[in-house]
Amino acid sequence: MGKTKDGKEGEGGGLSYTIVNCGVIFDLSLGKGPISIPERFAEILDGGDHLFSASRLSTIGKAVVAILTHFEESKNRQIYIQDIVLSQNLLLVLAQRYTKGERWTIKKADTEELVKESDEKLKNGADPTEFWLRIQYIKKVVYSGTCKAVLKSWIMGY
């Protein structure tokens, strides 16, 4: 038993959590991610064949509602959601079909090198809150196969 903020004995004061693992936010990634449909640009990381999970914002919103309406069932645990599992190469093929033969700029990159560059910039005093510096670490986790795609989707009857 703990004490409440007014000093009385009680059950209060406990902290609970729910972690939502949604993978890449698919809607946002198509404009700002390694594959940008508006810019007709693709940065293919580590060969582009590693699978990753992705979720739409609408799916994430439904998951949050389900978590809030099933508080006890989702308390103190991780929830995995996804709409699709795909690779960068598959996504690029689909994006190129969607844009019907328009010219794309394709750049190949090694996430290990991107992380080394970010590490070096940090050692030399770069601002650690800089988005483009931090995103290299996220690319490494998501697109290198480091974080395995979850091949199932579930959330309390959702």
C-alpha positions as CSV (number, residue, x, y, z in Angstrom):
1,M,0.0,0.0,0.0
2,G,1.2,3.5,-0.8
3,K,0.1,6.9,0.3
4,T,-2.1,9.2,-1.6
5,K,-1.0,12.8,-2.3
6,D,-2.8,14.0,0.8
7,G,-0.8,11.5,2.9
8,K,-3.5,8.9,3.5
9,E,-2.9,5.2,3.1
10,G,-4.4,3.8,-0.1
11,E,-4.0,2.0,-3.3
12,G,-3.2,5.1,-5.4
13,G,0.1,6.1,-6.8
14,G,0.5,3.1,-9.1
15,L,1.7,3.8,-12.6
16,S,0.6,1.6,-15.5
17,Y,1.6,1.6,-19.1
18,T,0.7,0.2,-22.5
19,I,3.3,0.1,-25.3
20,V,1.9,0.2,-28.8
21,N,4.2,-1.3,-31.4
22,C,2.9,-0.2,-34.8
23,G,6.0,-0.4,-36.9
24,V,6.4,2.3,-39.6
25,I,3.5,4.8,-39.8
26,F,2.7,4.0,-43.4
27,D,0.7,7.1,-44.4
28,L,3.5,9.4,-43.3
29,S,6.3,7.3,-44.6
30,L,5.2,7.5,-48.2
31,G,6.0,11.2,-48.3
32,K,8.8,11.5,-45.8
33,G,10.3,8.1,-45.5
34,P,13.1,6.3,-47.5
35,I,10.6,6.0,-50.4
36,S,8.9,9.3,-51.3
37,I,6.2,9.1,-53.9
38,P,5.8,12.9,-54.2
39,E,9.5,13.3,-54.9
40,R,9.9,10.0,-56.9
41,F,12.9,9.2,-54.7
42,A,13.9,6.0,-53.0
43,E,16.7,5.4,-50.6
44,I,17.1,1.6,-50.5
45,L,18.7,0.5,-47.2
46,D,20.8,-2.6,-46.7
47,G,19.6,-4.2,-50.0
48,G,15.9,-3.4,-49.4
49,D,14.8,-7.0,-48.9
50,H,14.2,-7.0,-45.1
51,L,10.6,-7.2,-44.1
52,F,9.1,-4.5,-41.8
53,S,5.7,-3.9,-40.3
54,A,3.6,-0.8,-41.1
55,S,0.4,0.6,-39.8
56,R,-1.9,3.4,-41.1
57,L,-2.8,6.3,-38.8
58,S,-6.4,5.1,-38.8
59,T,-5.3,1.7,-37.5
60,I,-3.2,3.3,-34.8
61,G,-6.2,5.4,-33.8
62,K,-8.5,2.3,-33.5
63,A,-5.8,0.6,-31.4
64,V,-5.7,3.5,-29.0
65,V,-9.5,3.5,-28.7
66,A,-9.4,-0.3,-28.1
67,I,-6.7,0.1,-25.4
68,L,-8.6,2.9,-23.6
69,T,-11.9,0.9,-23.7
70,H,-10.1,-2.3,-22.6
71,F,-7.9,-0.7,-19.9
72,E,-7.4,-3.7,-17.7
73,E,-6.7,-6.2,-20.5
74,S,-4.1,-3.9,-22.1
75,K,-2.5,-2.6,-18.8
76,N,1.2,-3.2,-18.4
77,R,1.9,-4.9,-21.7
78,Q,2.9,-4.4,-25.3
79,I,0.3,-4.4,-28.0
80,Y,1.4,-5.2,-31.6
81,I,-0.5,-3.9,-34.5
82,Q,0.1,-3.7,-38.3
83,D,-1.7,-3.3,-41.6
84,I,1.0,-4.8,-43.8
85,V,4.4,-6.5,-43.8
86,L,6.5,-5.6,-46.8
87,S,10.0,-4.8,-47.9
88,Q,11.4,-1.6,-49.4
89,N,12.0,-3.3,-52.7
90,L,8.3,-4.4,-52.9
91,L,7.1,-1.0,-51.9
92,L,9.3,0.6,-54.6
93,V,7.8,-1.7,-57.2
94,L,4.3,-0.8,-56.1
95,A,5.2,2.9,-56.0
96,Q,6.6,2.8,-59.5
97,R,3.5,1.0,-60.8
98,Y,1.4,3.7,-59.2
99,T,3.4,6.5,-60.9
100,K,3.2,4.6,-64.3
101,G,6.7,4.7,-65.6
102,E,7.8,8.2,-64.3
103,R,11.5,8.5,-63.6
104,W,12.6,7.7,-60.1
105,T,15.9,8.5,-58.4
106,I,17.1,5.5,-56.5
107,K,20.0,5.7,-54.0
108,K,21.4,2.7,-52.2
109,A,22.7,3.1,-48.6
110,D,24.2,1.0,-45.8
111,T,22.5,1.7,-42.5
112,E,25.8,0.8,-40.6
113,E,27.5,3.7,-42.5
114,L,24.6,6.1,-41.8
115,V,24.8,5.2,-38.0
116,K,28.6,5.7,-38.1
117,E,28.2,9.2,-39.7
118,S,25.6,10.1,-37.0
119,D,27.9,8.8,-34.2
120,E,30.8,10.9,-35.6
121,K,28.6,14.1,-35.8
122,L,27.5,13.5,-32.2
123,K,31.2,13.1,-31.1
124,N,31.9,16.4,-32.9
125,G,29.2,18.3,-31.0
126,A,26.2,18.0,-33.2
127,D,22.8,18.7,-31.6
128,P,21.4,15.3,-30.5
129,T,17.9,16.5,-31.0
130,E,18.5,17.1,-34.7
131,F,15.9,15.0,-36.6
132,W,18.1,14.0,-39.5
133,L,20.8,12.8,-37.1
134,R,18.4,10.6,-35.1
135,I,16.5,9.2,-38.0
136,Q,19.6,7.3,-39.1
137,Y,19.3,5.1,-36.0
138,I,15.6,4.5,-36.7
139,K,16.4,3.5,-40.3
140,K,19.0,1.0,-38.9
141,V,16.4,-0.6,-36.6
142,V,13.5,-0.7,-39.1
143,Y,15.0,-1.4,-42.4
144,S,18.1,-3.5,-41.7
145,G,16.3,-6.6,-40.4
146,T,17.4,-5.8,-36.8
147,C,13.8,-5.5,-35.7
148,K,11.8,-8.4,-37.1
149,A,8.4,-7.8,-38.6
150,V,5.5,-9.1,-36.6
151,L,3.6,-11.5,-38.9
152,K,0.4,-11.3,-37.0
153,S,-1.9,-8.5,-35.9
154,W,-4.2,-8.6,-32.9
155,I,-5.7,-6.3,-30.3
156,M,-8.6,-7.4,-28.1
157,G,-11.1,-8.3,-30.8
158,Y,-9.9,-5.6,-33.2
